[in-house]
């Protein structure tokens, strides 16, 4: 007989594995992508989603205990701050003259600020 605890455990493990896969893809993005701008994209989008998945899985496993509340707080903090931080890092890199990789076609940011 399937109980709610078994279903919750299954979904928690599924979200944990999915989050870890996203974190792994973010690590591959750091290694494989050619320049700082592409690497920022991989780490921000995939890494944030992966870390949030892991934190959500912790919340599902332990419930609304102090650890679960801390996990979801960290996950929400990452969702709010990582995109802003990546934008600031990308903007600073562009303003300091870090070039795009050779295969990049267009620099939309350059048109805005020059």
Buried (B, 14 or more C-beta within 10 A) or exposed (E): EEEEEEEEEEEBEEBBEBBBEBBEBBBEBBEEBEBBBBBBBBBBBBBBBBBBBBBBBBBBBBEEEEEBEBBBEBBEEBBEEBBEEBEEBBEEBBEEEEEBEEEEEEEEBEEEEE
